[in-house]
């Protein structure tokens, strides 16, 4: 196993883990239960992500870079074609019904 990501917190780690798993990269989270030690442990580096197959390191890094670029810039909100709900531009699918959004682009 190879450490691929130091998360800011458990939620950040889960979002990145979901992206990695969605890209068919086997990964695991470690340290997610250490938050109870806050104040006794260093504030960073507690929650980490690890790729199981080290040959997937480059692909995993590409997925993380893509996710971070999408976090920094998002497109305009749009209405879902499935249910009509307004969805913010940083989502690929509707939070309400799960329909993929037609105008979603990874490269805003």
WOBELHU-V813761 format. One record per run of one state. SS is the DSSP state (2 for helix, 1 for strand, 0 for the rest). FROM is the first residue (numbers start at 1). TO is the last residue. If there is no record, write none. Layout:
# WOBELHU-V813761
ss=SS from=FROM to=TO
ss=SS from=FROM to=TO
This chain:
# WOBELHU-V813761
ss=0 from=1 to=1
ss=1 from=2 to=6
ss=0 from=7 to=9
ss=2 from=10 to=22
ss=0 from=23 to=26
ss=1 from=27 to=30
ss=0 from=31 to=33
ss=2 from=34 to=37
ss=1 from=38 to=38
ss=0 from=39 to=40
ss=1 from=41 to=41
ss=0 from=42 to=47
ss=1 from=48 to=51
ss=0 from=52 to=53
ss=2 from=54 to=72
ss=0 from=73 to=74
ss=1 from=75 to=79
ss=0 from=80 to=85
ss=1 from=86 to=89
ss=0 from=90 to=92
ss=1 from=93 to=93
ss=0 from=94 to=99
ss=1 from=100 to=100
ss=0 from=101 to=108
